[in-house]
Structures are given as structure tokens and as C-alpha cells.
Amino acid sequence: MPRWAMVIDLRKCIGCNTCQYVCMEMNRPPGGGEWRRVIDPGPVATPDGSRLFLPIGCMHCEKPPCLDVCPSGATRKHSGGIVDVDFTRCLGCGACVVACPYGVRYVSEEDGMRPCAEGPKAGPGPMPPDRIGVSSKCHFCRPIVEAGLAKGLKPGVDADASPHCVRHCLGEALHFGDLDDADSEVSRMIKDNRTVQLHEAVGTRPAVFYIVAS
């Protein structure tokens, strides 16, 4: 069974926010949710004098605290380690928002976009009643990954089986693949570079790795 992960090369991120915009356009998250953001800390000192930007989304933790506190079972960990939310079971209590140490959980507002589950004609408009007040987050584009696998495609290699943000990253800073495959691009990048994970001390074991230096 694969273990899906993302490697983000901070040396290549140009802070263009394309990953954020394409996620909004293609996934149509419920109102108030930003499944992917790019944090600009302002000018910071780096060895080569370059700017530093921090793309951030759900970390798809091996030990997700949001899963532990969800009272309805709406938060689920799927095969491959992807953490997702079942809107039909979500109570909108916000416990997961509080529990997430990364600040990447959102409870939707009434005035928002229809999610991609509405079909190809989904677009801006009134939020369907069952999408108001529910929690949402990045799901590593799980529908695309799973559909690609069903077609025999390889996520992280074949575009039609990879997350939208990875496919459209202008700086080629985002990479996706199987950590349990030693030959995958993400495995090689982690092996060949110094990487960090956010809030490692809290023990969530995130599936997102950042390359900070050669």
C-alpha cells in the first residue's frame, strides 16, 4: 500500500500563489476555506540572499490530532494516509480546527463556492445547505489520485493522477509521490536533501517535507 507524501522545495518556491489559486479554482472549497496558502514572512536573511516563501496545507499526519477529536467520525484517514472529511457526517463543531497545530482546518461560511463534488458546472454561487457550517481542508486531491490509480496511472509521475497544485506549480517546487517506494521522486529528494517537517516536536508525523538547503 502506498504512503502518499508531498515534498516542497523552498529553494524553488517563488511566492506566486499559483498553487493557492488553482486549488480554489479546481477544488471549489466551501466558503471561508483556503485549502492551500503561501505564507510570505517578508524579507528574511538566507545564505544566498533569496526570498523565502512557505506553501502550507494539510499535513496528512500519520498521527492526526484532528482525527482523535472528531466526535462524528467525519474525519477519516484513507488508504495511503490521506486525511479527508466526510461532509455528510460533519457537525461543524470546530474541534478539529482547534486541534490542528498547523491552522489548516476551516469551518465554511454560508456565502461561498460550491465544492467540486457538484460537477464540472460548479462555480461561485449560494452554498448548498449541506455544505454550510462544515469543516473542510486539503485532501491531496484524493478523487484525482484514486481515479488515476484506477486507470493504472502513477501519482506524482502522471499529471492526471497528481494534485492540482503539483501539476501547476510554476517554480516546480511541489512534488508528490509514494514514500514507501524507494525509487519515487519524493523518496529520492528526501534522501538527497536536508528536509524538515513543521512542528515535529508535537509528534504528528506529517507527510509534508520541506527542503530548506542542499
PyMOL commands that set and color helices and strands:
alter all, ss='L'
color gray80, all
select helices_A, chain A and resi 18-27+65-69+79-81+95-99+116-118+129-131+142-150+159-161+164-168+185-192+200-202
alter helices_A, ss='H'
color red, helices_A
select strands_A, chain A and resi 4-9+36-39+54-57+75-77+83-85+106-107+135-136+174-178+194-196+208-213
alter strands_A, ss='S'
color yellow, strands_A
deselect
rebuild
show_as cartoon
